[in-house]
Amino acid sequence: MDEELRGDLRDQLVAALQRVPETAGHELAFTPLSGGITNRNYLIAVAGAADRYVIRLAGNDTHLLGISREVEHAATVAAAGVGIGPEVVAFIRPEGYLVTRFIVGSPVSLEAIHQPATLTRVADSLRRIHGGPATPGLFVPLRIVEAYRALASSRGIAEPAAWERAYAAGRQIERALLDAPIELRPCHNDLLNANFIDDGDRIRIVDWEYAGMGDPFFDLGNVSVNHDLTSDEDAALLEAYEGSVRKPRLARLGLMRIVSDFREAMWGVLQQAISTLDVDFVAYADEHFDRLLRNASGPAFSDQLREAARG
């Protein structure tokens, strides 16, 4: 963690937190939390109290990324209700600050993700989320990448060279999955290990800003591709999630790896137009385009399309 927050921003947060019973009238200390390249998060320590909180501030123009802070709030409440998300203490309007109770636990390392026991626990957390109450908002990846492309273009960002091939692959996947429709479920849609906290009982998940009703296999594919799971690890994740490994479902997971990379690549393209962070979003987008095009070519891709369409 960095040094305690001071200055005008601290004064703004203190003023906003006077509207929250748990923090009003108390001396507060703010410490920046690491992680994330879209928002700012601060740990709040309350003088004389054991409880700690986290306040989340939205980055600039994040609504252009399809983020609704009202949806994030509702999704976080729902996730807390099934024992996976952090407890929501307050949603401060009109600022849109989300205040949650700090989860005491350990980060989940990249190495740990590959352990069978961890995959089983991640699958359990996702099953709890996907089986929970519906949340507002839709998450339809191909419509999202189309919106990102239009917004980036309107702000002077040239269409990526890989767009046509990536979009053609995305349409093929969309057609295959429409042949085997699946019920929309509440999904997280941004499953990086940085968003996992091991509280000693289960894997808790934070950062619900991209949440919405969607295909639960996007979450599974997102976990897989974000952590470079092997085909055997994909099978283990699916078995832990569904209790069996059926080829059509495994193929659906594999196709969603590609869809996940497409969303991430176009997210990087749009960030080139709107982000003020010192991040090489061109390289970020290229990395995801390269991987998705590798995975969306050859006999293996054709087999996945055919198998997934069988349901």
C-alpha positions as CSV (number, residue, x, y, z in Angstrom):
1,M,0.0,0.0,0.0
2,D,1.0,3.6,-0.6
3,E,1.1,6.4,1.8
4,E,-2.1,7.8,3.3
5,L,-4.2,10.0,1.1
6,R,-4.1,13.7,1.8
7,G,-5.3,17.0,0.1
8,D,-8.5,18.0,-1.8
9,L,-9.5,14.4,-2.7
10,R,-9.3,13.4,1.0
11,D,-11.5,16.3,1.9
12,Q,-14.1,15.3,-0.7
13,L,-14.2,11.8,0.5
14,V,-14.5,12.8,4.1
15,A,-17.4,15.1,3.2
16,A,-19.2,12.4,1.3
17,L,-18.7,9.9,4.1
18,Q,-20.5,12.1,6.5
19,R,-23.6,10.7,4.9
20,V,-22.7,7.2,5.9
21,P,-23.6,6.2,9.5
22,E,-20.7,3.9,9.9
23,T,-18.2,6.7,9.1
24,A,-20.0,10.0,9.9
25,G,-18.4,12.0,12.7
26,H,-15.3,9.8,12.9
27,E,-11.6,10.5,12.1
28,L,-10.9,8.7,8.9
29,A,-7.6,7.6,7.3
30,F,-7.4,6.6,3.6
31,T,-4.8,4.3,2.1
32,P,-4.7,3.6,-1.7
33,L,-5.3,0.0,-2.6
34,S,-3.3,-1.4,-5.5
35,G,-4.8,-3.2,-8.5
36,G,-7.0,-2.1,-11.3
37,I,-6.5,0.3,-14.2
38,T,-9.9,1.8,-14.4
39,N,-10.8,3.0,-10.9
40,R,-9.3,4.1,-7.7
41,N,-9.9,2.3,-4.4
42,Y,-9.1,3.4,-0.9
43,L,-9.0,1.5,2.4
44,I,-10.8,3.4,5.1
45,A,-9.7,3.1,8.7
46,V,-12.1,4.5,11.3
47,A,-10.5,5.9,14.4
48,G,-11.5,3.8,17.5
49,A,-13.2,1.1,15.4
50,A,-12.1,-2.3,14.3
51,D,-14.1,-2.4,11.1
52,R,-12.5,-1.2,7.9
53,Y,-14.1,-0.2,4.6
54,V,-13.2,0.3,1.0
55,I,-14.4,3.2,-1.1
56,R,-14.4,2.9,-4.8
57,L,-14.1,5.9,-7.2
58,A,-14.9,5.6,-10.8
59,G,-12.3,6.5,-13.4
60,N,-12.9,9.1,-16.1
61,D,-15.6,8.4,-18.7
62,T,-16.0,4.8,-17.6
63,H,-19.6,4.9,-18.7
64,L,-18.2,4.7,-22.3
65,L,-16.9,1.3,-21.4
66,G,-20.5,0.2,-20.7
67,I,-20.2,0.6,-17.0
68,S,-23.2,1.6,-15.0
69,R,-22.4,2.4,-11.3
70,E,-26.1,1.7,-10.4
71,V,-25.8,-1.8,-12.0
72,E,-22.4,-2.3,-10.2
73,H,-24.0,-1.4,-6.9
74,A,-27.0,-3.8,-7.5
75,A,-24.7,-6.6,-8.6
76,T,-22.4,-6.2,-5.6
77,V,-25.4,-6.4,-3.3
78,A,-26.6,-9.6,-5.0
79,A,-23.1,-11.1,-4.9
80,A,-22.9,-10.3,-1.2
81,G,-26.2,-11.9,-0.7
82,V,-24.9,-15.3,-1.9
83,G,-21.7,-14.9,0.2
84,I,-19.3,-14.1,-2.6
85,G,-19.2,-10.3,-3.0
86,P,-18.2,-7.8,-0.3
87,E,-20.9,-6.5,2.0
88,V,-22.2,-3.1,0.7
89,V,-22.3,-0.5,3.3
90,A,-23.4,2.5,1.2
91,F,-23.8,3.8,-2.3
92,I,-23.2,7.5,-2.1
93,R,-25.2,9.5,-4.7
94,P,-24.7,11.6,-6.7
95,E,-21.0,10.9,-6.6
96,G,-21.4,7.2,-7.3
97,Y,-19.0,6.2,-4.6
98,L,-19.4,2.5,-3.5
99,V,-18.5,1.7,0.1
100,T,-18.0,-1.9,1.0
101,R,-16.8,-3.7,4.1
102,F,-13.2,-4.7,3.8
103,I,-12.8,-8.5,3.2
104,V,-10.1,-9.9,5.5
105,G,-8.3,-12.5,3.5
106,S,-5.4,-13.4,1.2
107,P,-4.8,-12.6,-2.5
108,V,-5.0,-15.5,-4.8
109,S,-1.8,-15.8,-6.8
110,L,-1.5,-16.8,-10.4
111,E,0.3,-19.9,-9.3
112,A,-2.5,-20.9,-7.0
113,I,-5.1,-20.6,-9.7
114,H,-3.6,-23.6,-11.4
115,Q,-4.0,-25.8,-8.4
116,P,-7.0,-28.2,-8.6
117,A,-8.3,-27.2,-5.2
118,T,-8.3,-23.6,-6.2
119,L,-10.1,-24.3,-9.4
120,T,-12.7,-26.2,-7.5
121,R,-13.2,-23.3,-5.1
122,V,-13.4,-20.8,-8.0
123,A,-16.0,-23.0,-9.7
124,D,-18.0,-23.1,-6.4
125,S,-18.0,-19.3,-6.2
126,L,-19.2,-18.9,-9.8
127,R,-21.9,-21.5,-9.3
128,R,-23.2,-19.5,-6.3
129,I,-23.2,-16.3,-8.4
130,H,-24.8,-17.8,-11.4
131,G,-27.5,-19.4,-9.3
132,G,-28.2,-16.1,-7.5
133,P,-30.9,-13.5,-8.2
134,A,-31.1,-11.7,-11.4
135,T,-29.4,-8.4,-11.6
136,P,-30.0,-5.3,-13.8
137,G,-28.0,-4.9,-17.0
138,L,-27.2,-7.2,-19.9
139,F,-23.7,-8.4,-21.0
140,V,-23.7,-9.4,-24.6
141,P,-20.0,-9.5,-25.7
142,L,-20.4,-9.1,-29.4
143,R,-22.7,-6.1,-29.0
144,I,-20.2,-4.6,-26.5
145,V,-17.2,-4.9,-29.0
146,E,-19.4,-3.3,-31.7
147,A,-20.1,-0.4,-29.3
148,Y,-16.4,-0.1,-28.4
149,R,-15.5,0.1,-32.1
150,A,-18.0,2.8,-32.8
151,L,-17.0,4.9,-29.8
152,A,-13.3,4.5,-30.5
153,S,-13.8,5.5,-34.2
154,S,-15.8,8.6,-33.2
155,R,-12.9,9.7,-31.1
156,G,-10.3,9.3,-33.9
157,I,-8.9,5.8,-33.2
158,A,-8.4,3.9,-36.4
159,E,-10.0,0.5,-36.8
160,P,-7.6,-2.2,-35.7
161,A,-6.0,-4.2,-38.5
162,A,-7.3,-7.4,-36.8
163,W,-10.9,-6.2,-36.5
164,E,-12.3,-7.9,-39.6
165,R,-10.9,-11.3,-38.9
166,A,-11.8,-11.1,-35.2
167,Y,-15.3,-10.0,-35.9
168,A,-15.8,-12.7,-38.5
169,A,-14.7,-15.3,-35.8
170,G,-17.0,-13.6,-33.3
171,R,-20.0,-14.0,-35.6
172,Q,-19.2,-17.6,-36.2
173,I,-19.1,-18.2,-32.5
174,E,-22.3,-16.3,-32.0
175,R,-24.2,-18.4,-34.6
176,A,-22.9,-21.6,-33.1
177,L,-23.9,-20.7,-29.6
178,L,-27.4,-19.6,-30.7
179,D,-27.9,-23.1,-31.9
180,A,-27.5,-24.2,-28.3
181,P,-29.1,-21.4,-26.3
182,I,-28.5,-21.2,-22.6
183,E,-30.3,-19.3,-19.9
184,L,-28.9,-15.9,-19.0
185,R,-27.5,-15.8,-15.5
186,P,-25.9,-13.0,-13.4
187,C,-22.2,-12.9,-14.3
188,H,-19.1,-11.0,-13.2
189,N,-17.4,-10.8,-16.6
190,D,-14.0,-9.6,-15.4
191,L,-12.5,-12.5,-13.6
192,L,-8.8,-11.7,-12.9
193,N,-7.1,-13.3,-10.0
194,A,-6.6,-9.7,-8.7
195,N,-10.4,-9.7,-8.1
196,F,-10.2,-12.9,-6.0
197,I,-9.8,-12.9,-2.2
198,D,-9.4,-16.1,-0.2
199,D,-11.2,-15.5,3.1
200,G,-10.2,-18.9,4.4
201,D,-13.7,-20.3,3.7
202,R,-14.3,-19.5,0.0
203,I,-13.1,-17.5,-2.8
204,R,-14.7,-14.0,-2.6
205,I,-14.9,-11.8,-5.7
206,V,-14.7,-8.0,-5.9
207,D,-15.0,-5.4,-8.7
208,W,-18.5,-5.9,-10.1
209,E,-18.5,-3.0,-12.6
210,Y,-18.9,-5.2,-15.7
211,A,-21.6,-7.4,-14.2
212,G,-24.8,-8.2,-15.9
213,M,-27.1,-10.9,-17.1
214,G,-25.2,-13.1,-19.6
215,D,-23.9,-16.5,-20.7
216,P,-22.3,-18.1,-17.6
217,F,-19.8,-19.8,-19.9
218,F,-18.3,-16.3,-20.6
219,D,-17.2,-16.3,-16.9
220,L,-15.7,-19.7,-17.2
221,G,-13.9,-18.8,-20.5
222,N,-12.8,-15.5,-18.9
223,V,-11.2,-17.4,-15.9
224,S,-9.5,-19.8,-18.3
225,V,-8.0,-17.3,-20.8
226,N,-7.0,-14.8,-18.1
227,H,-5.0,-17.4,-16.3
228,D,-3.7,-19.4,-19.3
229,L,-5.4,-22.6,-18.1
230,T,-4.5,-25.7,-20.0
231,S,-7.0,-27.9,-21.7
232,D,-6.9,-30.3,-18.7
233,E,-7.4,-27.5,-16.3
234,D,-10.4,-26.3,-18.4
235,A,-11.9,-29.8,-18.0
236,A,-11.2,-29.7,-14.3
237,L,-12.9,-26.3,-13.9
238,L,-15.9,-27.5,-15.9
239,E,-16.2,-30.7,-13.9
240,A,-16.0,-28.7,-10.7
241,Y,-18.7,-26.3,-12.0
242,E,-21.1,-28.8,-13.6
243,G,-20.2,-32.1,-12.1
244,S,-19.3,-33.6,-15.4
245,V,-17.3,-32.8,-18.6
246,R,-19.5,-33.0,-21.7
247,K,-17.8,-32.1,-25.0
248,P,-20.3,-29.5,-26.1
249,R,-19.9,-27.6,-22.9
250,L,-16.1,-27.8,-23.0
251,A,-16.3,-26.5,-26.5
252,R,-18.5,-23.6,-25.4
253,L,-15.9,-22.8,-22.7
254,G,-13.2,-22.8,-25.3
255,L,-15.1,-20.5,-27.6
256,M,-15.7,-18.1,-24.8
257,R,-12.0,-17.8,-24.3
258,I,-11.9,-16.3,-27.8
259,V,-14.9,-14.0,-27.1
260,S,-13.2,-12.9,-23.8
261,D,-10.1,-11.9,-25.7
262,F,-12.1,-10.0,-28.3
263,R,-13.9,-7.9,-25.6
264,E,-10.5,-7.3,-23.9
265,A,-8.8,-6.3,-27.1
266,M,-11.5,-3.8,-28.0
267,W,-11.6,-2.5,-24.4
268,G,-7.9,-1.7,-25.0
269,V,-8.7,0.1,-28.3
270,L,-11.4,2.3,-26.6
271,Q,-9.1,3.0,-23.7
272,Q,-6.6,4.5,-26.2
273,A,-9.2,7.3,-26.8
274,I,-10.4,7.9,-23.2
275,S,-7.8,6.8,-20.7
276,T,-5.4,9.3,-19.0
277,L,-3.4,6.5,-17.4
278,D,0.2,5.8,-18.4
279,V,-0.6,2.4,-19.9
280,D,0.4,1.1,-23.4
281,F,-3.2,0.3,-24.5
282,V,-2.0,-0.3,-28.1
283,A,0.2,-3.2,-27.0
284,Y,-2.5,-4.4,-24.6
285,A,-5.0,-4.6,-27.4
286,D,-2.6,-6.2,-29.8
287,E,-1.7,-8.9,-27.3
288,H,-5.3,-9.9,-27.0
289,F,-6.0,-9.7,-30.7
290,D,-3.0,-12.0,-31.4
291,R,-4.1,-14.6,-29.0
292,L,-7.7,-14.7,-30.1
293,L,-6.7,-15.0,-33.8
294,R,-4.4,-17.9,-32.9
295,N,-7.3,-19.6,-31.1
296,A,-9.8,-18.8,-33.8
297,S,-8.1,-20.6,-36.6
298,G,-7.5,-24.2,-37.8
299,P,-9.3,-27.5,-37.3
300,A,-9.5,-27.1,-33.5
301,F,-11.7,-24.0,-33.9
302,S,-13.9,-25.6,-36.4
303,D,-14.3,-28.6,-34.1
304,Q,-15.3,-26.3,-31.2
305,L,-17.9,-24.5,-33.3
306,R,-19.5,-27.8,-34.4
307,E,-19.4,-29.3,-31.0
308,A,-20.7,-26.3,-29.1
309,A,-23.7,-26.1,-31.5
310,R,-24.7,-29.5,-30.4
311,G,-25.4,-28.2,-26.9
